[in-house]
Amino acid sequence: MAISKLTTALSAMTLLAGISFASAQEYTPGEVMPPSEVETGGGVADIIGVRPGMKCSEALEIVTKSFGEDNVKPDQTNFKIGYKGVSVWTPAFTNVIRASRQDEAGSEEMTVNCTGLASGNQVISMERTVNLGESPLKAPTIEEAKKSLIGKYGPAAGQSGKTASFMPEASLYWAYRNGAKAACDPDGTGIRKCYVLTSAEYAAHSLDSFMNAPREEMGVFVRAEIHAYRNDPSKANRFTVNIVDMPRRKMAAKVDIDSLKAEAGRVHAESNKSGAMPKL
């Protein structure tokens, strides 16, 4: 059954403008893929307590407690599909949690990405950036920042230094595959084995690429980047931590797509009746 490309409700109104649907309805998908613990073999894969596999509503509570209610904005979307005169769509759900705050000590931002309803509306990736202020005088050194990150996430699977003016002063990587710690360079081909990170928003236009992500990119990855002050390269100006659960995201995308296809097919089968030919 070939079904048209998924679209969000907003883009669907544009793409499907002028198309008449004999049957159109909202449906609430059953939860096919419940939230579950992230598989890291005992390794750490969380940011301020938010981790992959956590219910999005639980992550929202943690982020709100950390940043304050006025500094948190949950974004919502829904999925919609059209097929042979049938249109079905899901209720709105939170797919992104955005938070930011600023004070005299610096600023902080965080983004959490969550899956659809059929896949349990669970966390699949997150990113946090902390800016340590305008002056390097009271900032930690690059080495102190690295030590702090290793203290939380454990010995890094790989590290890299600054290779261009726009690159971070230091990058650290942690990788977990098949529920165990993994090397970033198992076959001597370079650190890129841990550099597949992305915190792309879980939206309709992303599902196909998520579902078809290459097998070699599968794993739970943690990446930390430390940037230095221009006037004092020994001091940490800001750091970013990014976590993504690639197998979970791949599976979730398939579950959400399959749910929409199945519902569209069911409604079409119920609505598809043979009509009488007009008098010739």
KAMOHU-V540048 format. One record per pair of residues at least 6 apart in sequence whose ideal C-beta (glycine too) atoms are under 8 Angstrom apart, sorted by the first residue. I is the first residue (numbers start at 1). J is the second residue. D is the distance in Angstrom with one decimal. If there is no record, write none. Layout:
BEGIN
i->[I,I]
j->[J,J]
d->[D,D]
END
This chain:
BEGIN
i->[1,1,1,3,3,3,3,3,3,4,4,4,5,6,6,6,6,6,6,6,6,6,7,7,7,7,7,7,8,8,8,8,8,8,8,9,9,9,9,9,11,11,12,12,12,16,16,19,20,21,21,21,21,22,22,22,23,23,23,23,23,23,23,24,24,24,25,25,25,26,26,26,26,27,27,27,27,28,28,28,29,29,29,29,29,29,29,29,30,30,31,31,31,31,32,32,32,32,32,32,33,33,33,33,33,33,33,33,34,35,35,35,35,35,36,37,38,38,38,38,38,38,38,39,39,39,39,40,40,40,40,41,41,41,41,43,43,43,43,43,44,44,44,44,44,45,45,45,45,45,45,45,45,46,47,47,47,47,47,47,48,48,48,48,48,49,50,50,50,50,50,50,51,51,52,52,52,52,52,52,52,52,52,52,53,53,53,53,54,54,55,55,55,55,56,56,56,56,56,56,56,56,56,57,57,59,59,59,59,59,60,60,60,60,60,63,63,63,63,63,64,64,66,66,67,67,67,67,67,68,71,71,71,72,72,72,73,73,73,74,74,74,74,75,75,75,75,75,76,76,76,76,77,77,77,77,77,78,78,78,78,78,79,79,79,79,79,79,80,80,80,80,80,81,81,81,81,81,81,82,83,83,83,83,84,84,85,85,86,86,86,86,87,88,88,88,88,90,90,90,90,91,93,93,93,93,94,94,95,95,95,95,95,95,95,96,96,96,96,96,96,97,97,97,97,98,98,98,99,99,99,99,100,100,100,100,101,101,102,104,105,105,106,106,106,106,106,107,107,108,108,108,108,109,109,110,110,110,110,111,111,111,111,112,112,112,113,113,113,113,113,113,113,113,114,114,114,114,114,115,115,115,115,115,115,115,115,116,116,116,116,116,117,117,118,118,118,118,119,119,119,119,119,120,122,122,124,124,124,124,124,124,125,125,125,125,125,125,125,125,126,126,126,127,127,127,127,127,128,128,129,129,129,130,130,130,131,131,132,132,132,132,132,132,133,136,136,136,136,136,139,139,139,139,140,140,140,141,141,141,142,142,142,142,142,142,142,142,144,145,145,145,145,146,146,146,149,149,149,149,149,150,150,153,153,153,153,154,156,156,156,157,157,157,157,157,157,157,157,158,158,158,158,158,158,158,158,158,159,159,159,159,160,160,160,160,161,161,161,162,162,162,168,168,168,169,169,169,169,169,170,170,171,171,171,171,172,172,172,173,173,173,173,173,173,173,173,174,174,174,174,174,175,175,175,175,175,175,175,175,175,175,176,176,176,176,177,177,177,182,183,184,184,184,185,185,186,193,194,194,195,196,196,196,196,197,197,197,197,198,199,199,200,200,202,202,202,202,206,207,207,207,208,208,210,210,210,210,211,211,211,211,213,213,213,217,218,218,218,219,219,220,220,220,220,220,221,221,221,221,222,222,222,223,223,223,224,224,224,224,225,225,225,226,226,226,227,227,227,227,228,228,228,228,229,229,229]
j->[83,261,265,81,83,260,261,264,265,81,82,83,208,79,80,81,204,205,207,208,257,260,15,16,80,81,204,205,77,78,79,80,203,204,205,77,78,80,89,92,204,205,80,82,89,82,87,82,85,82,85,86,87,85,86,271,85,86,87,267,268,270,271,86,87,88,87,88,267,88,89,90,91,88,89,90,263,90,91,117,90,116,117,118,256,259,260,263,118,259,117,118,119,120,118,119,120,255,258,259,115,118,119,120,122,251,252,255,120,53,54,55,120,122,53,53,45,51,52,53,220,245,248,176,178,179,220,176,179,181,220,176,179,180,181,153,154,174,176,181,152,153,154,174,222,51,52,174,176,220,222,243,245,243,110,126,127,128,241,243,62,63,66,110,128,62,59,62,63,112,123,126,123,243,122,123,124,125,126,220,243,244,245,248,122,123,245,248,122,123,120,121,122,123,93,94,97,112,114,115,121,122,123,94,121,97,112,114,123,126,72,74,94,97,112,72,97,99,110,112,72,99,99,110,99,100,101,108,110,101,99,100,101,97,98,99,97,98,99,94,96,97,98,94,95,96,97,98,92,93,94,95,92,93,95,203,204,89,90,91,92,93,89,90,116,204,256,260,87,88,89,90,204,87,88,89,260,261,264,264,261,264,265,268,268,272,268,271,264,267,268,271,264,260,263,264,267,116,117,118,260,117,114,116,117,121,114,121,113,114,115,116,201,202,203,111,112,113,114,201,202,110,111,112,114,109,110,111,108,109,110,111,107,108,109,110,107,108,108,133,132,133,130,131,132,133,238,130,131,128,129,130,131,128,129,126,127,128,129,126,127,128,199,123,125,126,123,124,125,126,199,200,201,202,121,122,123,124,202,121,122,124,202,249,252,253,256,202,252,255,256,259,256,259,255,256,258,259,251,252,253,255,256,252,248,252,202,244,245,248,249,252,198,199,200,242,243,244,245,249,199,242,243,199,240,241,242,243,240,241,238,239,240,238,239,240,237,238,139,140,236,237,238,239,139,229,231,232,235,237,229,235,236,237,148,235,236,234,235,236,169,170,226,228,233,234,235,236,236,170,226,236,239,170,172,226,172,224,226,239,241,156,172,172,174,222,224,174,172,173,174,173,174,175,181,182,183,184,194,172,173,175,183,184,185,191,193,194,170,171,172,173,170,171,173,191,169,170,171,168,169,170,225,226,227,226,227,228,233,236,225,226,223,224,225,226,223,224,226,184,191,194,195,221,222,223,224,181,194,221,222,223,181,182,183,184,193,194,219,220,221,222,182,219,220,221,218,219,220,219,193,191,193,194,191,193,193,216,221,223,223,217,219,221,246,221,223,242,244,244,242,244,206,210,210,249,252,253,253,253,256,257,253,257,249,250,252,253,250,253,254,257,246,249,250,246,246,247,250,246,247,243,244,245,246,247,242,243,244,246,241,242,243,241,242,243,239,240,241,242,239,240,242,236,238,239,236,237,238,239,234,235,236,237,235,236,237]
d->[7.6,6.6,5.6,6.0,4.6,7.7,5.2,5.9,7.8,6.7,5.3,6.4,7.4,5.8,7.4,5.7,4.4,7.8,5.8,7.6,6.6,6.5,5.6,7.8,5.8,7.6,5.2,7.6,5.2,6.8,7.0,6.9,6.2,4.6,7.6,7.3,5.1,5.2,6.1,8.0,7.3,7.8,4.4,7.4,7.6,5.6,7.2,7.0,7.6,6.8,5.7,6.4,4.3,4.4,7.1,6.0,6.8,5.0,7.3,5.5,7.6,7.9,4.3,7.5,4.1,7.5,7.7,6.0,6.7,7.4,5.5,7.1,6.3,5.6,7.6,6.9,5.2,7.0,5.8,6.8,6.0,7.3,4.7,3.8,7.7,4.5,7.9,7.4,6.9,7.8,7.1,6.7,8.0,5.4,5.0,6.8,7.9,5.0,8.0,6.6,7.8,7.0,4.4,5.0,7.8,6.4,6.1,4.7,5.0,5.3,6.3,5.0,4.9,4.2,5.0,5.7,5.2,5.4,4.4,4.7,6.0,5.9,7.6,6.8,7.7,3.9,6.9,4.3,7.1,7.5,5.7,6.3,5.2,4.0,5.7,7.4,6.2,6.5,5.5,5.7,6.1,5.0,6.3,8.0,7.8,5.8,6.4,7.7,7.0,5.5,5.8,5.5,7.6,7.4,7.0,5.3,7.8,4.9,5.7,6.2,6.5,7.5,5.3,7.5,7.0,4.9,4.7,5.4,6.5,5.9,6.3,5.6,6.7,7.7,7.7,5.4,5.9,7.1,7.9,6.6,6.7,7.6,3.6,5.8,5.8,6.6,6.9,6.5,6.4,4.7,7.3,6.7,5.9,7.7,7.7,5.2,7.2,7.5,3.7,7.9,4.8,6.3,6.2,7.6,7.6,6.2,5.2,7.2,5.1,7.9,7.3,6.0,6.9,5.5,7.9,5.7,5.5,5.1,6.3,6.4,4.9,7.9,7.5,8.0,4.2,7.4,5.3,7.5,7.1,6.7,5.6,6.0,4.6,6.8,7.3,4.6,7.7,4.8,7.3,4.6,7.3,5.2,7.7,7.0,6.4,4.2,7.7,6.6,4.4,6.3,5.5,6.8,6.7,7.1,5.0,6.0,7.3,5.6,4.8,6.2,4.8,6.7,6.5,5.0,6.0,5.5,6.5,5.8,6.8,7.2,3.7,7.6,7.6,7.2,6.0,7.3,4.6,7.2,5.2,7.7,7.9,4.3,7.2,6.0,5.5,7.5,7.4,7.4,5.4,4.9,4.5,6.3,8.0,6.7,4.9,5.1,5.8,6.7,5.6,8.0,7.5,7.1,7.7,6.3,5.4,5.4,5.9,7.1,6.8,5.4,7.6,7.5,6.7,5.1,6.4,6.5,7.0,5.9,7.2,5.7,7.7,7.7,7.0,4.1,7.3,7.9,7.6,5.6,8.0,6.9,4.6,7.7,7.1,6.9,4.5,7.5,6.8,5.6,7.7,7.9,7.7,5.9,6.7,4.6,5.0,4.3,8.0,7.7,4.6,7.1,7.0,4.9,7.2,7.1,4.9,7.0,6.9,4.4,7.7,6.6,5.1,8.0,6.2,5.9,7.7,4.6,7.2,5.7,4.7,6.8,6.1,7.4,5.9,5.0,5.6,6.3,5.6,6.9,6.3,6.0,5.5,5.7,5.6,7.5,4.0,7.9,6.7,7.4,7.0,7.8,3.9,7.8,7.6,8.0,5.1,5.1,7.7,3.7,7.4,3.6,7.7,4.3,5.2,7.5,7.5,7.4,6.3,6.8,5.4,5.4,4.3,6.3,7.4,4.7,7.7,7.6,6.3,3.9,6.9,6.9,6.8,7.5,5.4,4.5,6.5,7.1,4.5,7.6,6.9,5.3,6.3,7.4,4.5,6.2,5.8,7.9,7.1,4.4,4.8,7.4,6.1,6.0,6.0,7.9,6.6,4.2,6.7,4.1,3.8,7.0,7.0,4.5,5.6,6.8,7.2,7.1,5.2,5.5,5.9,6.7,5.3,5.8,5.8,6.1,7.7,6.2,7.0,5.5,7.3,7.8,4.9,4.1,5.9,5.9,6.6,6.7,5.8,4.9,7.8,7.4,7.5,6.3,7.2,7.7,5.4,5.8,7.4,7.0,4.3,5.9,6.0,5.4,5.3,4.9,6.9,6.6,5.8,4.5,6.2,7.6,4.4,7.8,7.6,3.3,6.3,5.0,7.9,5.5,6.8,6.7,5.3,7.1,7.6,4.8,7.8,5.3,7.3,6.0,7.8,6.6,5.2,7.3,3.9,5.7,5.0,5.5,6.1,4.1,6.5,7.6,7.6,4.6,6.7,6.9,5.1,7.5,7.3,4.6,8.0,5.1,6.7,3.7,7.3,7.2,7.1,5.5,7.9,7.7,7.6,7.2,4.0,7.8,7.2,4.3,7.1,5.7,7.1,4.9,5.4,7.4,5.5,7.7,6.0,6.0,4.2,7.7,6.8,4.3,7.8,6.3,7.5,5.4,4.9,3.9,6.1,5.8,6.8,8.0,5.9,6.9,7.4,4.4,8.0,6.6,7.1,5.2,4.8,5.1,5.5,6.4,5.8,6.4,5.6,7.9,7.4,7.3,7.6,7.9,7.7,4.4,6.3,5.7,7.6,7.8,5.2,6.0,7.6,3.9,6.1,4.0,4.9,6.4,6.3,7.5,5.3,5.7,5.1,5.0,7.0,5.7,7.2,7.4,7.4,4.9,7.1,7.6,8.0,7.1,5.6,7.0,7.0,7.4,5.1,7.3,4.8,7.9,6.3,7.0,4.9,7.7,6.5,4.8,7.9,5.3,7.8,4.8,7.3,5.1,5.0,7.1,7.1,6.3,6.5,5.7,5.1,8.0,4.5]
END
